[in-house]
Amino acid sequence: MDKEKSNNPSAHHISDKFCGRMIEPLELEGNESLADMIDNVFLRSGFNARRLAQAAKIFSKMIDSGATIALTLAGAMTPIGMSGPIIELIKRGYIDFIISTGANLYHDLHRPFNYPMIQGNAEVDDAELAEERIARIYDVFIHDDETLTATDKVILKAIANFSDSEKISTAQLHYQLGKTVSKIAPHPEKSLLVSAAEYDVPIYTSSPGDSSIAMNIALCHIWNKPIFIDPLLDVLETTAIVRDADKNGVIEVGGGSPKNFYMQTQPMLWQILRDPKHSGGHDYFIQLTTDSPHWGGLSGATPQEAKSWGKLKDDDVNHMVVYSCASITFPIICQYVLSKNRPREHKRLYLKRDELMKDMTQATKNNPIAIKEWKEITKDCLE
């Protein structure tokens, strides 16, 4: 009888892994809204459609959990209008702090002043564009004089009141830019820098020397009005923010330096500070990217790889990478949570930076392990 059972296909044991939802022909009728498309079409499909739906659900869950949420921004997102979705997220309390390339913040400053960025053509003679003083970002055209030089003057005016001796974090720089633009721009509502300053959302730049904003600040040094940006303050402030949170999550648009700058806050806690509040990694992780892991770069590193560094908790259901262009995926997941989630109270972390830094500093100086290791490292120097 046992032999007959083993030869009967219907008697074979079905693995517990073979218990997912049945994939049926997708029904578009009745799912015309974007939220319904995600819940009832993309989520019931496969490949990156399903990944996108899962990312949207994780973002919604992240918001409802009360997590401190970071947005990291790489690639040319603001030149194609992505300031708009980010502004809406800030207004609703869905973004608590931002780590961005300086370029995205620079190009965010064009539209509040109606400085033109227009839809162009990627199939064009760039030598001809250069002669006409037009810069190109793929299919976006930006005028040298009417846009770039004009924006440079805005930046220089905004930073004119900075002290020439006090070291500042990039959060302080961007807060000042946002506050100034809110007063002098004809359309301040078009700037994410303005919205971030209004709701006290700190914005950091992980590579502060790599943008036109930095190029303008460098001009101040030539005219003996130096502004000293200390990137190590950014390291400490972002770590202090993460340390204070009960739960942490991130939306990573692209990869690059902003991605690592956020992810390194966890190793900063356990590896460098030996902090007893180390939580074992971030709780939620979403990345929208076209980068692949097999090249070995950080931009394409998977959540699984991040676990080996203590950057993410071992909780796969709250981690998702969507392999597609963020120009498509980012507005979709933003629209999903805007339609699904209620507004949150703003954490206003910019105003809490000094307090959080003080708490972290004191905890480190009172930590027996940190004290012992620091003494061992510096004993030869002290002698």
FENFENJO-V665718 format. One record per pair of residues at least 12 apart in sequence whose C-alpha atoms are under 10 Angstrom apart, sorted by the first residue. I is the first residue (numbers start at 0). J is the second residue. Records with the same first field share a line. If there is no record, write none. Layout:
BEGIN
I = J / J
END
This chain:
BEGIN
20 = 43 / 44
21 = 43 / 44
22 = 43 / 44 / 45
23 = 43 / 44
24 = 40 / 43 / 44
25 = 39 / 40 / 41 / 43 / 44
26 = 39 / 40 / 43
27 = 39 / 40
32 = 335 / 338
33 = 331 / 332 / 334 / 335 / 338
34 = 52 / 55 / 331 / 332 / 334 / 335 / 336 / 337 / 338 / 339
35 = 335
36 = 52 / 335
37 = 49 / 51 / 52 / 53 / 55 / 56 / 331 / 332 / 335
38 = 52 / 53 / 55 / 56 / 335
39 = 52
40 = 52
41 = 53
42 = 54 / 55 / 56
46 = 321 / 322
47 = 320 / 321 / 322 / 323
48 = 321 / 322 / 323 / 328
49 = 321
50 = 319 / 320 / 321 / 322 / 323
51 = 285 / 287 / 319 / 320 / 321 / 322 / 323 / 328 / 329 / 331 / 332
52 = 319 / 321 / 328 / 331 / 332 / 335
53 = 285 / 316 / 317 / 318 / 319 / 320 / 321 / 332
54 = 250 / 284 / 285 / 286 / 287 / 316 / 317 / 318 / 319 / 320 / 321 / 328 / 332
55 = 285 / 319 / 328 / 329 / 331 / 332 / 333 / 334 / 335 / 336
56 = 317 / 332 / 335 / 336 / 339
57 = 248 / 283 / 284 / 285 / 316 / 317 / 318 / 319 / 332 / 336
58 = 93 / 248 / 249 / 250 / 283 / 284 / 285 / 317 / 318 / 319 / 332 / 333 / 335 / 336 / 340
59 = 93 / 332 / 333 / 335 / 336 / 337 / 338 / 339 / 340 / 341
60 = 283 / 317 / 336 / 340
61 = 93 / 246 / 247 / 248 / 249 / 282 / 283 / 284 / 317
62 = 92 / 93 / 94 / 248 / 336 / 340 / 341 / 342 / 343
63 = 93 / 340 / 341 / 342 / 343
64 = 245 / 246 / 247 / 248
65 = 93 / 244 / 245 / 246 / 247 / 248 / 343 / 344
66 = 93 / 94 / 95 / 241 / 244 / 245 / 246 / 247 / 248 / 249 / 281 / 282 / 283
67 = 93 / 94 / 95 / 96 / 240 / 241 / 243 / 244 / 245 / 246 / 247 / 248 / 249 / 282 / 283 / 346 / 348
68 = 92 / 93 / 94 / 95 / 96 / 97 / 241 / 244 / 246 / 247 / 248 / 249 / 250 / 283 / 284
69 = 93 / 94 / 95 / 96 / 97 / 98 / 200 / 201 / 202 / 237 / 241 / 247 / 248 / 249 / 250 / 251 / 261 / 284
70 = 85 / 88 / 93 / 94 / 95 / 96 / 97 / 98 / 99 / 202 / 248 / 249 / 250 / 251 / 252 / 257 / 258 / 261 / 285
71 = 96 / 97 / 98 / 99 / 100 / 202 / 203 / 204 / 205 / 249 / 250 / 251 / 252 / 253 / 254 / 255 / 256 / 257 / 258 / 259 / 260 / 261 / 286
72 = 97 / 98 / 99 / 100 / 101 / 102 / 103 / 104 / 204 / 250 / 251 / 252 / 253 / 254 / 255 / 256 / 257 / 258
73 = 98 / 99 / 100 / 101 / 102 / 103 / 251 / 252 / 253 / 254 / 255 / 256 / 257 / 258 / 288 / 298 / 325
74 = 99 / 100 / 102 / 103 / 252 / 253 / 254 / 255 / 288 / 325 / 326
75 = 100 / 102 / 103 / 104 / 106 / 136 / 137 / 139 / 253 / 326
76 = 100 / 102 / 103 / 104 / 106 / 107 / 252 / 253 / 325 / 326 / 329
77 = 102 / 103 / 104 / 105 / 106 / 107 / 108 / 109 / 110 / 190 / 191
78 = 102 / 103 / 104 / 105 / 106 / 107 / 108 / 109 / 110 / 116 / 117 / 118 / 136 / 139 / 140 / 141
79 = 106 / 107 / 116 / 117 / 118 / 136 / 138 / 139 / 326
80 = 106 / 107 / 110 / 116 / 189 / 326
81 = 103 / 107 / 191 / 325 / 326 / 329 / 330
82 = 103 / 104 / 106 / 107 / 108 / 110 / 189 / 190 / 191 / 192 / 194
83 = 107 / 188 / 189 / 190 / 191 / 330
84 = 191 / 329 / 330 / 331 / 332 / 333 / 334 / 337
85 = 97 / 190 / 191 / 194 / 195 / 329 / 330 / 333
86 = 188 / 189 / 190 / 191 / 192 / 193 / 194 / 195
87 = 191 / 194 / 333 / 334 / 337
88 = 191 / 194 / 333 / 334 / 336 / 337 / 342
89 = 191 / 194 / 195 / 197 / 198 / 199 / 200 / 342 / 343 / 345
90 = 194 / 195 / 197 / 198 / 342 / 343 / 344 / 345
91 = 198 / 336 / 337 / 340 / 341 / 342 / 343 / 344 / 345
92 = 198 / 200 / 341 / 342 / 343 / 344 / 345 / 346 / 347
93 = 333 / 336 / 337 / 340 / 341 / 342 / 343 / 344 / 345 / 346
94 = 195 / 200 / 201 / 248 / 249 / 250 / 343 / 345 / 346
95 = 195 / 198 / 199 / 200 / 201 / 202 / 240 / 249 / 345 / 346 / 347 / 348 / 349
96 = 170 / 195 / 199 / 200 / 201 / 202 / 203 / 237 / 240 / 249 / 346 / 347 / 348 / 349
97 = 170 / 195 / 200 / 201 / 202 / 203 / 204 / 237 / 249 / 250 / 257 / 261
98 = 169 / 170 / 201 / 202 / 203 / 204 / 205 / 206 / 233 / 237 / 251 / 256 / 257 / 258 / 259 / 260 / 261
99 = 202 / 203 / 204 / 205 / 206 / 207 / 251 / 252 / 255 / 256 / 257 / 258 / 260
100 = 203 / 204 / 205 / 206 / 207 / 208 / 209 / 210 / 255 / 256 / 257
101 = 169 / 173 / 203 / 204 / 205 / 206 / 207 / 208 / 209 / 210 / 211 / 212 / 213
102 = 204 / 207 / 209 / 210 / 211 / 212 / 213
103 = 204 / 210
104 = 173 / 176 / 190 / 191 / 192 / 202 / 204 / 210 / 211 / 212
105 = 147 / 150 / 151 / 154 / 192 / 210 / 211 / 212 / 213
106 = 141 / 146 / 147 / 150 / 190 / 211 / 212
107 = 150 / 189 / 190 / 191 / 192 / 193
108 = 146 / 147 / 149 / 150 / 151 / 153 / 154 / 176 / 177 / 180 / 184 / 187 / 189 / 190 / 191 / 192 / 193
109 = 141 / 145 / 146 / 147 / 149 / 150 / 151 / 153 / 184 / 189 / 190
110 = 146 / 150 / 184 / 185 / 186 / 187 / 188 / 189 / 190
111 = 180 / 181 / 183 / 184 / 185 / 186 / 187 / 188 / 189 / 190 / 191 / 193
112 = 146 / 149 / 150 / 153 / 180 / 183 / 184 / 185 / 186 / 187 / 189 / 190
113 = 145 / 146 / 184 / 185 / 186 / 189
114 = 141 / 142 / 144 / 145 / 146 / 147 / 149 / 150
115 = 140 / 141 / 142 / 145 / 146 / 147
116 = 134 / 135 / 136 / 139 / 140 / 141 / 142 / 145 / 146 / 147
117 = 135 / 138 / 139 / 140 / 141 / 142
118 = 135 / 136 / 137 / 138 / 139 / 140 / 141
119 = 135 / 136 / 137 / 138 / 139 / 140 / 141
120 = 135 / 136 / 137 / 138 / 139 / 140
121 = 135 / 136 / 137 / 138 / 139 / 140
122 = 137 / 138
123 = 135 / 137 / 138
128 = 140 / 141 / 142
129 = 142 / 143
131 = 143
132 = 144 / 145
133 = 145 / 146 / 147
134 = 146 / 147
147 = 211
150 = 211 / 212 / 215
151 = 211 / 212 / 214 / 215 / 216
152 = 215
153 = 176 / 179 / 180 / 183 / 184 / 215
154 = 175 / 176 / 179 / 180 / 211 / 212 / 213 / 215 / 216
155 = 176 / 212 / 215 / 216 / 218 / 219
156 = 176 / 179 / 180
157 = 172 / 173 / 175 / 176 / 177 / 178 / 179 / 180 / 183
158 = 172 / 173 / 175 / 176 / 179 / 215 / 216 / 219 / 226
159 = 216 / 219 / 224 / 226
160 = 175 / 224
161 = 175 / 224 / 225 / 226 / 227
162 = 224 / 225 / 226 / 227
163 = 219 / 220 / 223 / 224 / 225 / 226 / 227
164 = 224 / 225 / 226 / 227
165 = 225 / 226 / 227 / 228 / 229
166 = 226 / 227 / 228 / 229 / 230 / 232
167 = 226 / 227 / 228 / 229 / 230 / 231 / 232 / 233
168 = 202 / 203 / 204 / 207 / 227 / 228 / 229 / 230 / 231 / 232 / 233 / 234 / 235 / 236
169 = 201 / 202 / 203 / 204 / 205 / 206 / 207 / 227 / 228 / 229 / 230 / 231 / 232 / 233
170 = 196 / 200 / 201 / 202 / 203 / 204 / 228 / 232 / 233 / 236 / 237 / 349 / 352
171 = 196 / 201 / 202 / 203 / 228 / 233 / 349
172 = 201 / 202 / 203 / 204 / 212 / 226 / 228
173 = 192 / 193 / 195 / 196 / 201 / 202 / 203 / 204 / 212
174 = 192 / 193 / 194 / 195 / 196 / 197 / 199 / 200 / 201 / 202 / 203 / 349
175 = 192 / 193 / 196
176 = 192 / 193 / 196
177 = 190 / 191 / 192 / 193 / 194 / 195 / 196 / 197
178 = 192 / 193 / 194 / 195 / 196 / 197
179 = 192 / 193 / 196
180 = 192 / 193 / 196
181 = 193 / 194 / 196 / 197
195 = 347 / 349
196 = 347 / 349
197 = 347
198 = 345 / 346 / 347 / 348 / 349 / 350
199 = 345 / 346 / 347 / 348 / 349 / 350 / 351
200 = 345 / 346 / 347 / 348 / 349 / 350
201 = 236 / 237 / 347 / 348 / 349 / 350 / 351 / 352
202 = 233 / 237 / 349
203 = 230 / 233 / 234 / 236 / 237 / 257 / 260 / 261
204 = 230 / 233 / 256 / 257 / 260
205 = 230 / 231 / 233 / 234 / 255 / 256 / 257 / 258 / 259 / 260 / 261
206 = 230 / 256 / 257 / 260
207 = 228 / 229 / 230
208 = 228 / 230
213 = 228
216 = 228
232 = 356
233 = 260
234 = 260 / 261 / 263 / 264 / 267
235 = 264 / 267 / 268 / 352 / 355 / 356 / 359 / 360
236 = 264 / 349 / 351 / 352 / 353 / 354 / 355 / 356 / 357 / 359
237 = 260 / 261 / 263 / 264 / 352 / 355 / 356
238 = 260 / 261 / 262 / 263 / 264 / 265 / 266 / 267 / 268 / 355 / 356 / 359
239 = 264 / 267 / 268 / 351 / 352 / 353 / 354 / 355 / 356 / 357 / 358 / 359 / 360
240 = 264 / 348 / 349 / 351 / 352 / 354 / 355 / 356 / 359
241 = 261 / 264 / 265 / 268 / 277 / 278 / 280 / 281 / 355
242 = 264 / 265 / 267 / 268 / 274 / 275 / 276 / 277 / 278 / 355 / 356 / 358 / 359
243 = 276 / 355 / 356 / 358 / 359
244 = 278
245 = 276 / 278 / 282
246 = 278 / 280 / 281 / 282 / 283
247 = 278 / 280 / 281 / 282 / 283 / 284 / 311
248 = 261 / 280 / 281 / 282 / 283 / 284 / 285 / 311 / 317 / 318
249 = 261 / 262 / 281 / 282 / 283 / 284 / 285 / 286 / 318
250 = 283 / 284 / 285 / 286 / 287 / 319 / 329
251 = 284 / 285 / 286 / 287 / 288 / 298 / 320 / 325 / 329
252 = 285 / 286 / 287 / 288 / 324 / 325 / 326 / 328 / 329
253 = 286 / 287 / 288 / 289 / 290 / 298 / 299 / 322 / 323 / 324 / 325
254 = 286 / 287 / 288 / 289 / 290 / 296 / 297 / 298 / 299 / 300
255 = 290 / 296 / 297 / 298 / 299
256 = 297 / 298
257 = 298
258 = 286 / 297 / 298
259 = 297 / 298 / 300 / 310
261 = 281 / 310
262 = 280 / 281 / 284 / 305 / 308 / 309 / 310 / 311
263 = 280 / 305 / 308 / 309 / 310
264 = 280 / 281 / 310
265 = 277 / 278 / 279 / 280 / 281 / 308 / 309 / 310 / 311
266 = 279 / 280 / 308 / 309 / 310
267 = 310
268 = 280 / 309 / 359 / 363
269 = 309 / 310
270 = 308 / 309
271 = 363 / 369
272 = 359 / 360 / 362 / 363 / 364 / 366 / 368 / 369 / 370
273 = 362 / 363 / 366 / 367 / 368 / 369 / 370 / 372
274 = 359 / 362 / 363 / 366 / 368 / 369
275 = 362 / 363 / 366 / 368
276 = 359 / 362
277 = 309
278 = 309 / 310 / 311 / 312
279 = 306 / 308 / 309 / 310 / 311 / 312 / 313
280 = 305 / 306 / 308 / 309 / 310 / 311 / 312 / 313
281 = 305 / 306 / 309 / 310 / 311 / 312 / 313 / 314 / 317 / 318
282 = 310 / 311 / 312 / 313 / 314 / 315 / 317 / 318
283 = 311 / 312 / 314 / 315 / 316 / 317 / 318 / 319
284 = 302 / 311 / 312 / 314 / 315 / 316 / 317 / 318 / 319 / 320
285 = 302 / 317 / 318 / 319 / 320 / 321
286 = 298 / 299 / 301 / 302 / 318 / 319 / 320 / 321 / 322 / 323 / 325 / 329
287 = 319 / 320 / 321 / 322 / 323 / 324 / 325 / 326 / 327 / 328 / 329
288 = 320 / 321 / 322 / 323 / 324 / 325 / 328
289 = 320 / 321 / 322 / 323 / 324 / 325
290 = 322 / 323 / 324
291 = 322
292 = 304
299 = 320 / 322
300 = 320
301 = 318 / 319 / 320
302 = 314 / 315 / 318 / 319 / 320
303 = 315 / 318
END
